[in-house]
């Protein structure tokens, strides 16, 4: 066993914060965008008025065509108490934007999204409560591990190198725009996540920048496995070589159903921090948010995770709003963060490998 140290060139204060208190992540972006009832014309703006494909629903594009909407959502989450906000880039790889015929804008969109998050964080940061912009890297609509054809198990619609290149481009744009850390999230295919991790390592080697990385998987059902078949413990061991600042779970499940899996991960990953941002319960088309949990319910459930000693970072995924994040922030503030193995101070991370 050997020890190595990593000195972060950005987000250097975050490791120590996670030792001192439970940090709060923001909530859903899509839920909030729906409230604005934007039209096809809003998504297009004047720049893409004549684009041949429909663009409504491409929420990532709004950083170019409706940046004031995204900025306002960021500010609402920061006002609710979020320490970390995610860039609006869940689907801003060239791979994902290809569905809209906008792959050529992917880099520009990432830079713009990062700048919006950076500006919002700078406006709310104080010496006592710094705010952090997390560059969000989503899973893409394609999977490197699973066949899209039930009749051909060996078929694939993307390969590792294509994913790596797309993630590199995305991360480079996010870095240029000013993010403090990277968040590889909603992972349903570990091989996709490995491509993102490879790209981040490559980018940081090329630039000399060193940012914290959070990795967040998605347990898709009661089997306790991600879609490509791994348990959360196996998933952790597949990505721990990346030395993430935190490993966690998000999406697919509400907190009640996620509890056994976040508990398992908390026990398995004893040398890193744990993040958790569940959905607001189960889908409910009759609800304003599309999910059934009120802020009080979600706050109480995530507060129970904190009380049990599972958490270092807490937030919300699908169906959560600033009110949900405010409730989560209030509940988790009463509890100490989960202790973990790395000794951290002033942005210096000493990790046992």
Secondary structure as UniProt FT lines:
FT   STRAND          3..7
FT   TURN            12..13
FT   HELIX           14..20
FT   STRAND          23..25
FT   HELIX           30..34
FT   TURN            35..36
FT   HELIX           40..44
FT   TURN            45..50
FT   TURN            56..57
FT   HELIX           59..61
FT   HELIX           62..65
FT   HELIX           67..79
FT   TURN            80..81
FT   STRAND          84..86
FT   TURN            90..91
FT   HELIX           94..97
FT   HELIX           98..100
FT   HELIX           103..105
FT   HELIX           106..124
FT   STRAND          132..137
FT   TURN            150..151
FT   TURN            153..154
FT   HELIX           160..177
FT   STRAND          181..187
FT   HELIX           190..207
FT   STRAND          212..217
FT   TURN            222..223
FT   TURN            227..228
FT   HELIX           232..239
FT   HELIX           240..242
FT   STRAND          246..254
FT   HELIX           255..268
FT   TURN            270..271
FT   STRAND          273..279
FT   TURN            285..286
FT   HELIX           295..307
FT   TURN            308..309
FT   STRAND          313..316
FT   TURN            318..319
FT   HELIX           322..332
FT   TURN            333..334
FT   STRAND          343..345
FT   TURN            346..347
FT   STRAND          348..352
//
